[in-house]
Structure formats: structure tokens, C-alpha cells
Amino acid sequence: MSAFASDPSLDNVRNAAGDGTEVDVAVHLHDGTVRLSILWTQEILLSADDAEQVAQALQRAAEQARSITAAQSPPRPTASEPH
């Protein structure tokens, strides 16, 4: 089982050139890192709608990653607390 969770909303995003290249955005469920993968090549050409879907998936991944890392971080001392 992978520690990465992919965004399922990108299942139909494909290269506009028609060669089957795919894009994947995933969050590592243990450390909160975000992975952006372009599968089967080094680049991908996206339609405007697909580019927007990828951007939204990256934003969702960033929010999820922040939640994961916030849960792992110890609370920061406030200005009135000793360091």
C-alpha cells in the first residue's frame, strides 16, 4: 500500500497532444509532502480546463499537507511563555 493518496479528480486529465500522458497530484499521508507526477513523459500539454483542475488539485493537496504537518508539530510557545 502506498503512503501517497492521489487526487481522484484528475483521473481523466490527459495530454492535449493525445499521447496518453497523465498527471497525478498526491499527498504523502505520513509526512505531508505533495507529489506532482507527470506520467509517461517529461512534460504534458494541458487544455485550460485541465490546467485549472490540476491547479485546484494542488491547492487541495497543500491544504491536506498543512493539516498533516500541523497535527505532527508541537505547539509553539506564545510570547508570554518561556522559550
C-alpha angles and dihedrals in degrees: 000000000000121000087217122089113205124213106250093203089078096059092108099040108115137166112282087224088069099236096124097253111157136200126218132191116192139167123220103234095210105045103018098237117151120227122203111191130184105199125215097006144031097254141027132204111217133194114236091258093050092046089054090050090052091048091051091048090052090051091051090048091050091052092048091047091052090052091051095048093043090056090052098045121090114239114270118240116250123235091263094052121084115253 
